[in-house]
Amino acid sequence: MDELKAFLSSDGNDAFEDDVKEQNKQNEDAAKKVTQHNPKNIELAKLYEDAYEYEEELASFEAELEVVDANTVEELAAVLTKELPSKERDYVKELQGILVATWTHKVETLQTHPQEQLDVIKESTLSNVVEKLSSKFPQYDGDFGKEVKAAFTDRLKTLISIKKEHIKEEIADIKIAGLKPTYVKRIYKQVHGLK
């Protein structure tokens, strides 16, 4: 009996356990490969592709909105560049473009602001636009800082609501196909190796 206990506690048993663990790992890897390359799963994953892309865009817009809400206009471009680095985006140009487009709408379409304010915005940088507007138009009743920041937050809130609507539409399409969205999402992640 002691010999049997000694044998079972020896390296022979450890080697057996290692073989079982290795076999289980190979089985799991094979199951993942089958799941990833199964044509049926690939077709199901295609149903969720757009929704997943919209979810990623939604998350980035929400993160950007948090940064915009938490910072002043003057430091906004620098903080966005630091917090949400992107090689494809130039936040200074992007924010300036949004501000010019918003103020152009206020001047030309809504006719709530004078053309001179738009001219000052076009000549200013994002870091000094509020200061220049305030000094050039001291009689203005509104708060330029809030209005400039609102141009950015309103745009982001609009983009967020659009993305949420797109996601709802994609989920509705999956439901119309008679599938559960959570199941299709899980298959999508398996096919693409996501967690």
N, C-alpha and C positions, 0 to 999 in steps of 0.2 A: 504494500500500500504506500509506504514511504517512497519507494522507487517511482511509483506512478505520480505522486505529488511532485517529486523532484523533476520528473520528466516534463510534466505539464507547466511547471514554473520556469523551465529552462528556455533557452533561445529557440528551440524548436516551436514552442507555442507562440513566441513573439513573432517568429517568421510567418507562422500561419495567420496571425492577426494582421500582419502587414500585407499578406497576400489578399485577405478578405477586403481590407481597406482599399487596396489598389484596384481590385476588381469592382468594388462599389463605385469608385471614382470613374473608372472607365465606363461603367454602365450609365452614370449620370451624364458624362460627356457625350456618349453616344445618343442618349435621349435628347440632349440639347441640340445636337447636330440634326437629328431626325426632325425635331420641332422646327428648327431654323430653315431646313431645306424642304419641308413638306409643302407641296404645291397648294394644297388647300389652305394651309396656314398663311402662306405668302399672299394668297388672294384675300383672305380675311384682313391681313395687316394692311393691305392697300386701302381698305375701307376707312382705316383710322389715320392714314398719312396726313391728310389735310388738318384734321382735328388736332393731331399732335403738334403740327407746325404752328397752328393758331394758339395752342396752349403755351408753347415756348415764347411766342411773340407777346402774348398777354402777360406772362411773367416778367418779361423785360420791360414792358410799358409800366407795369405796376412798380417795379423797382425804380424806374426812372422818375415816376410820380412821387415816390417817397423822398428821393433826393431833392427834387424841385421844391416840395413842400417844406423840407427841413432847412433850406438854405436861402440866402438873400440873392437877389438878381445879380449883384456885382460879383459874387463868388461862384455862381451857378456853373458856368462852363468849366472852371478849374475843378470843382468838386465832381462834376459828372465825368470828366476825363479821368480823375483819380479813382472814383468809386466804380465806374462802369467802363473800363478801358475797352476801346474798340479801334482797330486799325482802319476800319471802313468808315468811321464817322468822325467828322470834324465838328465838335459841339459848338464852337464859337460861330462858325458859318451857319450851322443848322439853326441855332437859337436866334441869330440875327435875322435869318430868312423868315422864320416864324413870326418874329416881332414885326418886321416890315410888312408881311402879308396881312397880319391881323390889323395893323394900323391903317394900311391901305383900304381894307374893308370898312373900317370905322370912318375914314375920310370920304371915300368915294361912294360906298353903297349906303351905309347908315347915315352918313353926314352928321355925325355926332362930335367930330373932332376937326380942327382946322388943318389945312394942308401944311402949315408951318411946323406943326408937331411931327408930321411924317418926315419932313425935310430934316429936322433935328435928329430924328431916329436914324435916318439913312447916313448922316454924317458922323454919328457917334459909334462908340464901341459898346459892347454889352456891359462892360465894367463901369462905364460912366454915363450911360443913357439916362438913368433916373435923375442923376445930379444935373445933367444938362437940361433936361426937360423942366425940372423944378426951378432952375435959375432963369431959364428963358421965359417961363410962363408962371410967375409967382402968383398971379391972380386966379389961377386954375383951382376950382373947388375940389376936384377929385384928388386921389392919391396915386401918383404915377408909379410908385413902387408896387402897389397892389395891382394896378391895371396891367403893368408889364408882366408881372408874375402870373396873373390870371390868363394872359395870352398863352403861356406855356402849359399851365395846369388844365385849362379848358381843352386844349388840343389833346393832351394825354388822356383826359377823361373820355373824350369822344372816341379816341382810338381804342381805349379799353372797352367801351360799350360795343363798338363795332366788332372787336375780336370775340367778345362774349356771345354776341348774336351769331357770328360765324360758327362758333363751337356748338351752340344749340342746334343750328341747322345741320351740322355734320352728325351730331348725336341723333337727331330726328331721322336722318337718312339711314343710320345704322338700325334704329328701332323699326323703321318701315321694312327693312330687309328681314325682320324677324329675329334679330340678334340682340344680345345684351351688350351695351357699350363697354361695360367693365371687362367682359370676356374678350371682346375685340381688342381693347386696349392692352390687355395682358398678352394676347397673341402677338400684337404689334411689338411689344417690348421684347418678347422672346425671340421673334424673328430678327430683330435688329440688335439683340444682345444688350438691351438696356435694363436697368434695375428699377 
